[in-house]
Amino acid sequence: HVKIALITDSTSDISPEEAKANDITVVPIPVIIGDKQYMDGIDITAEKLFELERDGAPFPKTSQPSPGTMLELCQKLKDEGYEAIIAIPLTSGISGFYNSLVNLAHNHPEFNLYPYDPAMTVRSMGNLVLAAAKMIKNGWEPKEILAKLDEIRDTIDVLFVVDDLNNLVRGGRLSNASAFIGTMLQIKPLLTFKKDDYQIVSFDKVRSMKRAVKKAENITIERINNSPIKDKIALTVYNSNDLEQATKVKDDFQAAFPNMTIKMFNFSSVIATYLGEKSLGITWMADIDKMDFSKK
């Protein structure tokens, strides 16, 4: 079978140990603060980012890995004997990275590069990457892997609550931002990713953070209870410098779903750039540890 390399970026929440064990190349996303460029997960974390912001640093921006960096990486993998490359970057709804990889694949057919849009970021995207790694180990072909990833991707759902909308609006990452102008201080929006173009969009407004978090919990529990794969779902809660809030949410979910695998992660500096401090994320999807990836 084809020897396949696997690439993702640092917003996937893949740990160095997981990357090593699964032969995954994790490319850091650049975060620019003033005239300094940092590399996500290497010399900048969300905690450090919030600290810099509190000390009056300019508003952070994110970039994407340079085309030269990606060209070099693909060439290196090809030289190491990889006959195909699957790349799962953060969704095209929030970054141009995916489209750059599509261009690279087009201009360099010799790499057999398959970019895949996960429609998401954070650990849900990381789970897609880990699922791809399992399929690669079991000798699946690239096209079979992408088709299976589509199936898993369809099970992903997500809710975010942000305490302060300014970051999303300033970063240009909220598609229906105009609905909030003038009410930004009091209103805590519930956000999700749109299914068609993967843009971040708000679908509800709640008057306090506490209420917004409670509502997000209730919606999550209701949606999971109505899911056809209810018993095969894993859930993740994301913390953004408010461990108490995130822990309480995780405990509430564990009480509602005693047998479910529920994990907690901190937002990476890239995601923290857009969602800001005290924000909360909830994602759920098919539990990849309960799936059978043995060769068909």
Residue pairs with C-beta under 8 A, 6 or more apart in sequence:
1 139
1 140
1 141
2 83
2 84
2 112
2 141
2 142
3 81
3 82
3 83
3 84
4 82
4 83
4 84
4 85
4 86
4 136
4 142
4 145
5 23
5 25
5 77
5 80
5 82
5 84
5 85
5 86
6 22
6 23
6 24
6 25
6 85
6 86
6 87
6 88
6 129
6 132
6 133
6 136
7 24
7 25
7 26
7 27
7 73
7 77
7 85
7 86
7 87
7 88
7 89
8 14
8 24
8 25
8 26
8 27
8 87
8 88
8 89
8 125
8 126
8 129
9 26
9 27
9 28
9 29
9 40
9 65
9 89
9 90
9 97
10 26
10 27
10 28
10 29
10 39
10 40
10 41
10 42
10 268
10 270
11 29
11 40
11 90
11 121
11 122
11 125
11 268
11 270
11 271
12 26
12 88
12 90
12 121
12 122
12 123
12 125
12 126
12 129
13 122
13 123
13 125
13 126
13 265
13 268
14 24
14 26
14 126
14 129
14 130
16 26
18 24
18 130
19 25
19 26
22 130
22 133
22 137
23 133
23 136
24 129
24 133
25 73
25 77
26 41
27 65
27 69
27 70
27 73
27 89
28 39
28 40
28 41
28 42
28 65
29 39
29 40
29 62
29 63
29 64
29 65
29 90
29 95
29 97
29 268
29 270
30 37
30 38
30 39
30 40
30 62
30 63
30 64
30 65
31 37
31 38
31 39
31 40
31 44
31 49
31 60
31 61
31 62
31 63
31 269
31 270
31 273
32 38
32 60
32 61
32 62
32 63
33 44
33 49
33 52
33 57
33 58
33 60
33 61
34 57
34 58
37 63
38 44
38 269
40 62
40 268
40 269
40 270
41 268
41 269
44 269
45 266
45 268
45 269
46 240
46 241
46 266
46 267
46 268
46 269
46 271
46 272
47 241
47 266
48 269
49 60
49 269
49 272
49 273
50 241
50 272
50 277
52 60
53 59
53 60
59 167
59 170
60 269
60 273
61 171
61 273
62 95
62 171
62 270
62 273
62 274
64 95
64 96
64 97
64 100
65 97
67 100
67 103
67 104
70 100
70 101
70 104
71 104
71 108
74 85
74 104
74 108
74 111
74 113
75 111
77 85
77 111
78 85
78 110
78 111
83 112
84 111
84 112
84 113
84 114
84 142
85 111
85 112
85 113
85 114
86 114
86 116
86 132
86 136
86 142
86 145
86 146
87 101
87 113
87 114
87 115
87 116
88 115
88 116
88 118
88 125
88 128
88 129
88 132
88 149
89 95
89 97
89 98
89 101
89 115
89 117
89 118
90 97
90 98
90 118
90 120
90 121
90 125
90 270
91 98
91 117
91 118
91 119
91 120
91 121
91 125
91 193
91 198
92 98
92 99
92 117
92 198
93 119
93 193
93 194
93 197
93 198
93 199
93 200
94 121
94 173
94 198
94 199
94 200
94 274
98 115
98 117
101 113
101 115
102 115
104 111
104 113
104 115
105 111
105 113
105 114
105 115
112 142
114 142
114 146
116 128
116 132
116 146
116 149
117 198
118 124
118 125
118 128
118 149
118 153
119 153
119 156
119 193
119 195
119 198
120 128
120 153
120 156
120 158
120 193
120 198
120 283
121 270
121 271
122 236
122 238
122 265
122 267
122 268
122 271
122 281
122 283
123 236
123 238
123 263
123 265
123 283
124 156
124 158
124 236
124 283
124 285
127 152
127 234
127 285
127 288
128 149
128 152
128 153
130 288
131 148
131 149
131 152
131 288
131 291
131 293
132 145
132 149
134 288
134 293
135 144
135 145
135 148
135 293
136 145
138 293
138 294
138 295
139 295
140 148
140 293
140 295
144 296
148 293
152 285
152 286
152 288
152 291
155 229
155 233
155 285
155 286
156 283
156 284
156 285
157 192
157 220
157 223
157 283
157 284
157 285
158 192
158 193
158 281
158 282
158 283
158 284
159 190
159 191
159 192
159 216
159 219
159 220
159 281
159 282
159 283
160 190
160 191
160 192
160 200
160 275
160 279
160 280
160 281
160 282
161 188
161 189
161 190
161 191
161 209
161 212
161 213
161 216
161 279
161 280
162 168
162 188
162 189
162 191
162 275
162 276
162 279
163 188
163 209
163 276
163 277
163 278
163 279
164 184
164 276
164 277
164 278
164 279
165 174
165 177
165 180
165 184
165 187
165 189
166 184
166 276
167 273
167 274
167 275
167 276
168 174
168 177
168 191
168 200
168 274
168 275
168 276
169 177
169 180
169 184
171 273
171 274
173 200
173 274
174 191
174 200
174 201
174 202
175 194
175 199
175 200
175 201
176 201
176 202
179 202
179 205
180 187
180 189
180 202
180 205
183 205
186 207
187 205
187 206
187 207
188 205
188 206
188 207
188 208
188 209
188 211
188 212
189 202
189 204
189 205
189 206
189 212
190 202
190 203
190 204
190 205
190 206
190 212
190 215
190 216
190 219
191 200
191 201
191 202
191 203
192 200
192 201
192 203
193 199
193 200
193 201
194 200
194 201
200 274
204 215
206 212
206 215
209 278
213 245
213 249
213 280
216 280
216 282
217 249
217 252
217 253
217 282
220 235
220 253
220 282
220 284
221 253
221 256
221 257
223 284
224 230
224 233
224 235
224 257
224 284
227 233
229 286
231 259
232 286
232 287
232 290
232 291
233 260
233 284
233 285
233 286
233 287
234 260
234 261
234 262
234 263
234 284
234 285
234 286
234 287
234 288
234 289
235 253
235 257
235 260
235 261
235 262
235 263
235 282
235 283
235 284
236 262
236 263
236 264
236 265
236 281
236 282
236 283
236 284
237 246
237 249
237 250
237 253
237 262
237 263
237 264
237 265
237 280
237 281
237 282
238 246
238 264
238 265
238 266
238 267
238 271
238 280
238 281
238 282
238 283
239 245
239 246
239 247
239 264
239 265
239 266
239 267
239 280
240 246
240 266
240 267
240 272
240 275
240 276
240 277
240 278
240 279
240 280
240 281
241 272
241 277
241 278
242 277
242 278
242 280
245 278
245 280
246 264
246 280
247 264
249 280
249 282
250 262
250 264
253 260
253 262
254 260
254 262
261 287
261 289
267 275
267 279
267 281
271 281
272 279
275 281
